[in-house]
Amino acid sequence: MSPSPPPPETWIKTTPAGLYCEPGGFHMDPLLPVPRAVITHGHGDHARPGNERVLATPGTIAIMQSRYGELAGGSLQPLDYGEPIAIDGVGVRLLPAGHVLGSAQIVLDYRGARVVVSGDYKRRADPTCAPFEPCNCDLFITEATFGLPIFRHPPDRLEIDKLLHSLALFPDRCHVVGVYALG
């Protein structure tokens, strides 16, 4: 009989720098500079400058380099979606999160247990990024930036149609579209 997988709470920890994979010796989307970081995507609340080693998708690394230059990380290691690697006995894969260009879920496999750290994700189709890819897991850790009921975003198509209608009615007027700097 094989031993039971270790409960995720015994090897995924919270530290002052953020979420930490203890057996792998790396943080995920750390709040402070750390020796090893796995980054879910290029938004500033997830990808911060100053980490010694960074593992992320090529798209996220490109965004970090554009935003932070030499401070993006001492060593930047791109990892394509679905490509498995091992970090000190922990299997690591990145799967599409459907959020922004290069966004990924971090899939961690350790001694028969699986944890998925999503960062932000979006299940609706988006032409700007790879679609969200579900993954079976023992523990799913996500962020809920806009999870409160007060945040009700209208359908994208409705907003685009309103803009196109306004452009047709007022072709000589300036139209301002308020957006976040990255996606």
N, C-alpha and C positions, 0 to 999 in steps of 0.2 A: 504494500500500500504506500503510495507516494504521500509526502507531507502536504498539508493544506497550504495554499498560497498565503503569504503574509498579508494581514489586513493593510490596506493602503495608508491608514492613519499612522501605522508604525514606520513607514518609510517616506511619506510625503509630509513635510513639516512647514510651519510658518516661522519665519525669522524676521528680524527688523528689516532685512533687505527684501523680504517677500517670500513667495512660495519656493520651497527647496526640496529637491530630490536627494535625500541623504545618501543612499548607496551610490548614486551616480556623481555626487559632489557638484551639482549644478543648480542654479536658480532658474526659474521661468518668469520672464517679464519682470526682472528685479526692479525695485524702487531705487536702489543705490548701486553704485558700481561694485561688481563682484568678479572673482577670478574666472568663473564659467557661467555663461548665460545662454539659454535657449529662448528665442524671441518669437512670439506668435505673429506680430505684424508691425508695420511701421508707424502707427499712431504714437504720438508723444507720451501717452500714458502707459504704453507697453514697451516701446523701444527707446531706451534712454542711453545717453552717451557714457563712455568711460569704462565699459566692461573690458576685462583683459582678453577673453576669448568669447566669441559670439557664434552661435549656430542658428541659422534661419534659412528660409527659402531665398533663392537668388533675388526675387523681387523685393523682399524685405531688406536684404542687405543693400541693394541698390538705393532704396529709399533712405536707409540709415546713412549711407555714404553721402547722398545728396544733402541731407539735413545736417549732418554732424561733421562731415569731412573726416579729418584724421582722428577725431574723437569717437567715431562710430564704433571702434573696438580695436584692441591691439592686434588680434588675429580674427579674421572673418571667415567662417567656413560655411559655404552654401550647401544646402541639402535639398535635393529635388523631392517633390511630393512622392510619397510611397517608398522612398529609398530607405532601407533599414540600416542603422548603425548601432553599435554598442558603446556605451560610455560606462566604464567600470562595472560591467555586468548588468546594466540596465539597457534593454532594447529601446531605441528611440526611432520614431517615424514621424513625419509631418504629413498631415492630410489637409486638403483644402477646407477652409472655413467659410468661403463665400462672402467675406466681409469687405475687403479691399484688395487691391493688387498685392499678391504675395502672402495674403493672410493664411494662417495655418492653425490647425489643432495639433497639439503635441501629444502623441500616443506613447505611453511608457509601459513597457512590459518588464515585470520583475518577478521571478520565481513563480510564474503561473498567475500572477495578478496583473490586471490592466487598469491604468488610469488614463483618462483623456482630459487634457487641460485645453480649453477652447480659446481662451481670450475672448474676443468678440466674434460672433458668427452671424450669418444671415442665411436663412433657408430659401428665400426667394431667389429666382434666377437674376443674375446681374451680368451684363455684357462686359464689365470691366475686370472680372476676376473669375477664377475657377470655382465651380459650384460646390457648395457644402457637401461633404461626404460623411454620412453617418458611420459610426464605428461602435461595435459592441464593447462594453467596458464594465468593470466592477465599480468604478467611481468616475463621475463626470463633474469636472470643476469648470464653472463658467463665470463670466462676469455679467452684470446686469445694469450697465450704465443707464439704459432707458427702460428698465423693468418696472418702474412704478406706474400705476394706472394713470397718473397725470400726463404721461407721455403717450399721445395718440397721434401717430404720423399718418397723414392722408396717403392714399395709394400714389405711387410714383407716377403712374400714367395720368392720373387726374391733374397733378401739378404740372406735368409736361404739357398736357393739353391746354391748361389755363395760360401758360406762358406763350405757347404757339398762337393761341387766340388773341392774346394781347399784342403780340408782334404783328399779327395781321391787321388788327384794328389801328395800331399806332406805329407804323413802320419807321417813322422819322423820330421817334422818341427813344430815349435811352431806357433800357430795361436792366434792372439790378437783380441778380440772383445771389442770395446769401447762402454760402456753402462753407463747410469745413475745409481747411487748406488741403487735406488729403482725404478724398473719398467721403 
